Amino acid sequence: MKATWDIFCTVVDNYGDIGVTWRLARQLVAEQGLAVRLWVDDLTAFVRLCPQADAGASQQWQAGVDVRHWPAPWQPVEPADVVIGAFGCRLPADYVEALRLLPQPALWLNLEYLSAEDWVEGCHGLPSPQANGLRTVFFFPGFTDKTGGLLREGSLLARREAFEADPAARRAFLQRLGVQVEDGTRLISLFAYENAQLGNWLEALAEDAQPSHLLVPEGRILADVRRWLDAPTLGIGDVRRRGALTVQILPFVSQDDYDRLLWACDFNAVRGEDSFVRAQWAGRPMLWHIYVQEENAHWEKLEAFLALYRQGLSEKAGDALVDLWRAWNKDQDMGAAWRGALGHWPELVAHARQWSAAQAARPDLATTLVQFYRNWL
């Protein structure tokens, strides 16, 4: 009899939590043949990523996953063999008590946020005894062999390469979104939090010798785009031009379409965790808007990734990359940083591809989770 898995997800204020857990649940079903229940406290956010889902359903099947609304108060269910609490969410007290009463213990994992910080390797796989006699295990995604790896479906890179090799497929996808790209135009996606430096970057794009077409999926950065364009009513489907820059607002797309959007673009600005990982698999130069934490704790996380990601770049290209990411995340001049990065563009393009291939040579997160469970038995 195959093992059962429960994944618990609390949606905080963005789509990273549900984005990661939904991808993970789908992959565990599709590639590992597991029975997975995904417990979500906010199905409205889930529907944004899975448009065919029903925000009012207490239970539904999507892509083979048993998707459950996480009810309050909790209704008793039989615990699974493997229980994943994603990103520090607190499991229902009654569910934890049911875990304690099991004749054979379940594997209870705390799936943590992605980080390149050194301490992650030392904490990955460590048990954490609980006061009630149970124990949880810390499980860290990451970029090295001493972590749990990154989310990556087995066919992902092959699908990307097929898409890249078929200009007609790219053209048809963009046309479906209402996007017409002129020859010689740099295509850029922008999915970010609010950012005071956006105007500096857009000015640099508007003044550039090469034209750019900026695709902005509906989201939190839209207010800053409207402010720069002085277009308060700018919305989905609208297109505006200023100088060498075309700005187009897209609808919020499904996860699979977002992957294709990243593959179709020459440069991707992303945010949080889920889109950050998918941009790496796209193998394109990128810009990460890290989620802001109290006392600027996110800066250490940003610098840890930059120290790892810049390896293999020349000193000048690495400095230009770091300057760009710091400008975006630390309220510095994005215009100057962007122009600096453009001076090393071919090297940054090649490096993004090499980074993607190097990470793909490591086991993916779903595989390492399943292997960890098998070793635990």
Order of alpha helices (4+ residues) and beta strands (2+ residues): beta-alpha-beta-alpha-beta-beta-beta-alpha-beta-alpha-beta-beta-alpha-alpha-beta-alpha-beta-alpha-beta-beta-alpha-beta-alpha-beta-alpha-alpha-alpha-alpha-alpha
